[in-house]
Amino acid sequence: MAMGKSESEKQLEEAAMEQNPFSAALERGENAALLKVMERFDFNENAIDRLPFHNSRHTKDVVRRTDAILAAIQEARPDLVDSKQRSLGRFAGAYHDTVQNYEEDRLQDSEQEKVRRKRFTVKNEAASADEATDFMRKINDEAGAEIFTKMDMDVVRHAIDTTVPGFDPEKGTVIQPNLKEQSSIIERAVALADLGAAGMDGPDKYIVEGRNVFREENLDILRAFEGLEKDTDPEKELPPDKVEYFKKRMLGWSASQVRFAEGRKAKLEDELNGLPEDAKNAVRELFNKFDETIDASKKKHEEERQMPFNDLARSFGYSF
């Protein structure tokens, strides 16, 4: 899905670079990152690699939430955040998931084989950061000047590195082990934005995103639905044991999304450590939708428990 720029677009870019080369280059970088994500994960020729969650929608959401967090801190504490940092934060958010390499993980589960998409965490984030800093170096080369310093590049790399995921089994939620009390404001903003749907956006986005992640991760179920003829009845076409097995996994995931949101709420205060209190308050005000999300997720799970398999599959976004 290659897209060329018109002459007018090129002229506008050049004019912007002359007026404010730093901000203009970062805006150009945001667009370049988004195009990479769209080409690789929205419109990939291989259907399995068209990612339901890690796509341009998620990237745009992370950029939006990152900027909202930095804007809130800037309003509360103008001495801590300026327009340059907001541009760097948006740029890091745009590049944080440009690489999504994976392998198939096959597990024997209750006498059935489960096939999951196992992402190369750490390596993917490092490769995404490489693409971001390569873009910054390219800008410097084109300008014949140091538009971006090594410190700027380090800020972006560290911010992307904070999005490396881990898991807290006690709280049942994803965590970010590289987010520390001493992490920079930009690192903290990108990390919070990456996992920010439950608290910042609320149930409508959170519930859909959770089911998108399920479809992305569970390759065996995805392939089973893709193998069906259009307008067929999955409950009749799939073996009965598969129907029950897939249903059990979907409902298990639906239940886990309640705990995931509760865990994100419980982790927020830890993840704000390192910010002054007035900046913490500004961010807390953005994360005001946890309770609404948790309640809606519980209700959604109870609804899905009563659904026939086909309705449950549609609720998870499978089309047939």
C-alpha positions in Angstrom: 0.0 0.0 0.0 2.6 2.5 -1.1 1.5 6.1 -1.0 3.3 8.9 -2.8 3.2 12.5 -1.8 1.9 15.2 -4.0 4.0 18.2 -4.9 1.8 20.5 -2.7 2.4 18.2 0.2 6.1 18.2 -0.3 6.1 22.0 -0.5 4.1 22.3 2.7 6.6 20.0 4.4 9.5 22.0 3.2 7.9 25.3 4.4 7.2 23.8 7.8 10.8 22.5 8.1 12.1 26.0 7.5 9.8 27.6 10.2 10.2 24.9 12.9 12.4 22.0 11.8 12.1 20.1 15.1 8.3 20.0 15.3 7.8 19.6 11.6 10.2 16.6 11.4 8.4 14.9 14.4 5.0 15.4 12.7 6.4 13.9 9.6 7.8 11.0 11.6 4.3 10.4 13.2 2.9 10.1 9.7 5.7 7.8 8.6 5.2 5.5 11.6 1.5 5.3 11.0 2.0 4.4 7.4 4.3 1.6 8.4 1.7 0.2 10.8 -1.0 0.5 8.2 1.0 -1.3 5.6 2.2 -4.0 7.9 -0.8 -4.7 10.1 -3.9 -3.1 8.6 -3.5 -4.2 5.0 -1.0 -7.0 5.0 -1.5 -9.5 2.1 -1.4 -12.3 4.6 -4.7 -12.4 6.5 -3.1 -13.8 9.7 -0.8 -10.7 9.8 -3.7 -8.2 9.6 -3.7 -7.6 13.3 -7.1 -6.9 15.0 -5.5 -4.9 17.9 -1.9 -3.9 17.1 -2.9 -1.8 14.1 -3.2 1.9 13.2 -6.2 2.4 15.5 -4.2 1.4 18.5 -1.3 3.5 17.4 -3.5 6.6 17.0 -5.0 5.9 20.4 -1.6 5.8 22.1 -0.5 9.0 20.4 -3.8 10.7 21.4 -3.6 9.5 25.0 0.1 10.3 25.3 -0.5 13.9 24.2 -3.5 14.2 26.6 -1.4 13.1 29.6 1.5 15.4 28.7 -1.0 18.3 28.1 -2.6 17.7 31.5 0.8 17.8 33.2 1.9 20.8 31.2 -1.2 22.7 32.4 -0.6 21.7 36.0 3.1 22.2 35.9 4.3 24.3 32.9 7.9 24.0 34.2 7.8 20.2 33.6 6.4 19.9 30.1 6.8 22.0 27.0 5.8 21.7 23.3 9.0 20.0 22.4 8.4 17.2 25.0 4.8 16.8 23.8 6.1 16.4 20.2 8.7 13.8 21.3 6.0 12.0 23.3 3.6 11.8 20.3 6.5 10.6 18.1 7.5 7.9 20.5 3.9 6.8 20.8 3.6 6.6 17.0 6.6 4.3 16.7 6.1 2.2 19.8 4.6 -0.8 17.9 5.9 -0.5 14.4 7.5 -4.0 14.7 5.3 -7.0 15.6 7.3 -10.1 14.9 6.1 -13.3 16.4 6.2 -17.1 16.4 3.4 -19.7 16.8 3.2 -21.1 20.3 1.5 -24.5 20.3 0.2 -25.8 23.7 -1.6 -29.0 24.6 -4.6 -28.0 26.6 -7.3 -30.4 27.8 -6.5 -32.9 25.0 -6.8 -30.1 22.4 -4.0 -28.1 20.8 -4.1 -24.4 21.4 -2.1 -22.2 19.0 -1.2 -18.7 20.2 0.6 -15.8 18.7 3.8 -15.3 20.8 5.2 -11.8 20.2 8.9 -11.3 20.5 8.6 -8.8 23.4 11.7 -6.8 24.2 13.1 -7.5 20.7 10.0 -5.9 19.0 10.2 -2.8 21.2 13.9 -2.5 20.5 13.4 -2.9 16.8 10.6 -0.3 16.9 12.9 2.1 18.7 15.6 1.5 16.1 13.1 2.5 13.4 12.3 5.7 15.3 15.9 6.7 15.8 16.8 5.8 12.3 14.2 8.3 11.1 15.7 10.9 13.4 19.1 10.3 12.0 17.8 10.5 8.5 16.3 13.9 9.2 19.7 15.1 10.5 21.3 13.8 7.4 18.8 15.5 5.1 19.1 18.8 7.0 22.9 18.6 7.2 22.4 19.8 10.8 21.6 18.3 14.3 17.8 18.7 14.4 17.7 15.8 16.9 20.4 15.3 19.5 21.5 12.0 21.0 19.5 13.0 24.1 16.4 13.3 22.0 17.0 9.9 20.5 17.6 8.4 23.9 14.3 9.9 25.2 12.4 8.2 22.4 14.2 4.9 22.8 13.6 4.8 26.5 9.9 5.8 26.1 9.3 2.9 23.7 11.3 0.6 26.0 8.8 1.3 28.8 6.0 -0.3 26.8 7.7 -3.8 27.1 4.9 -5.8 28.8 5.0 -8.1 31.7 2.2 -9.7 33.7 1.2 -9.5 37.4 -0.6 -12.7 38.2 -1.7 -11.4 41.6 -3.6 -8.5 40.0 -4.4 -10.3 36.8 -3.2 -7.5 34.6 -0.4 -6.4 32.2 2.4 -4.4 33.8 5.4 -2.5 32.4 8.5 -3.6 34.4 10.7 -0.9 32.8 8.5 1.9 34.1 10.3 3.0 37.3 9.8 5.8 39.8 12.8 7.6 38.2 11.4 7.2 34.6 11.1 10.5 32.7 7.7 12.2 32.2 7.7 11.2 28.5 8.5 7.6 29.3 5.7 7.6 31.9 3.2 9.2 29.5 3.8 6.7 26.7 3.6 3.8 29.1 0.4 4.9 30.7 -1.1 5.7 27.3 -0.3 2.3 25.9 -2.5 0.6 28.6 -4.8 3.6 29.1 -8.1 2.5 27.5 -9.8 1.2 30.7 -9.1 4.3 32.7 -9.0 7.1 30.0 -11.5 5.9 27.3 -14.0 3.8 29.2 -15.9 0.6 28.5 -16.9 1.0 24.8 -13.3 1.1 23.7 -11.9 -1.2 26.4 -14.4 -4.0 25.7 -13.8 -4.0 22.0 -10.0 -3.7 22.4 -10.0 -6.7 24.7 -11.8 -8.9 22.2 -9.5 -7.7 19.4 -6.5 -8.8 21.5 -8.2 -12.2 21.9 -8.7 -12.6 18.1 -5.1 -11.5 17.5 -3.6 -13.9 20.0 -5.6 -17.1 19.4 -4.4 -18.2 15.9 -6.2 -21.6 16.0 -9.6 -19.9 16.5 -8.9 -17.2 13.9 -7.9 -19.9 11.3 -11.0 -22.0 12.2 -13.3 -19.1 11.4 -11.3 -18.1 8.3 -11.7 -21.6 7.0 -15.4 -21.5 7.0 -17.4 -20.7 3.9 -19.2 -17.4 3.9 -22.7 -17.4 5.4 -22.2 -20.8 7.0 -23.2 -21.7 10.6 -20.0 -22.2 12.7 -21.9 -24.2 15.3 -22.8 -26.7 12.7 -19.6 -26.6 10.6 -17.1 -26.8 13.4 -16.7 -30.1 15.4 -18.8 -30.0 18.6 -15.7 -30.4 20.8 -14.1 -27.4 19.1 -17.3 -25.3 19.6 -17.2 -26.1 23.3 -13.4 -25.6 23.6 -13.5 -22.2 21.8 -16.5 -21.1 23.9 -14.7 -22.0 27.1 -11.7 -19.9 26.1 -13.8 -16.9 25.0 -15.7 -16.9 28.3 -12.5 -17.3 30.2 -11.1 -14.3 28.4 -14.3 -12.3 29.0 -14.1 -12.9 32.7 -10.4 -12.0 32.7 -11.1 -8.6 31.3 -12.9 -7.6 34.5 -9.8 -8.5 36.5 -7.5 -6.8 34.0 -9.3 -3.5 34.4 -9.4 -3.8 38.2 -5.7 -4.5 38.1 -5.0 -1.4 35.9 -6.9 0.7 38.5 -4.9 -0.8 41.4 -1.6 -0.2 39.6 -2.2 3.5 38.8 -0.8 5.0 42.0 2.4 2.9 41.6 2.7 4.1 38.0 2.4 7.7 39.0 5.2 7.6 41.5 8.0 10.0 40.6 5.6 12.8 39.6 5.0 15.7 41.9 1.6 15.7 43.5 0.0 18.4 41.3 1.1 16.5 38.2 -0.3 13.3 39.7 -3.6 14.9 40.3 -3.8 16.1 36.7 -3.2 12.6 35.4 -5.6 11.0 37.9 -8.4 13.3 36.5 -7.8 11.7 33.1 -8.0 8.2 34.5 -11.6 8.6 35.7 -13.4 5.8 33.9 -12.1 2.7 35.7 -15.3 2.0 37.7 -17.5 2.5 34.7 -15.3 0.1 32.7 -15.2 -2.5 35.4 -19.0 -2.5 35.9 -19.6 -2.6 32.1 -17.1 -5.5 31.7 -18.9 -7.5 34.4 -22.2 -6.9 32.7 -20.8 -7.9 29.3 -19.4 -11.1 30.7 -22.7 -12.1 32.2 -24.4 -11.3 28.9 -21.9 -13.4 27.0 -22.3 -16.4 29.4 -25.9 -16.7 28.2 -25.1 -16.4 24.5 -25.3 -19.3 22.0 -21.9 -19.9 20.5 -22.5 -18.0 17.2 -23.7 -14.9 19.1 -20.7 -15.2 21.4 -18.3 -15.4 18.4 -19.9 -12.3 16.9 -19.6 -10.5 20.2 -15.8 -11.3 20.0 -15.7 -9.8 16.5 -15.5 -13.0 14.4 -17.4 -12.6 11.1 -19.0 -15.4 9.2 
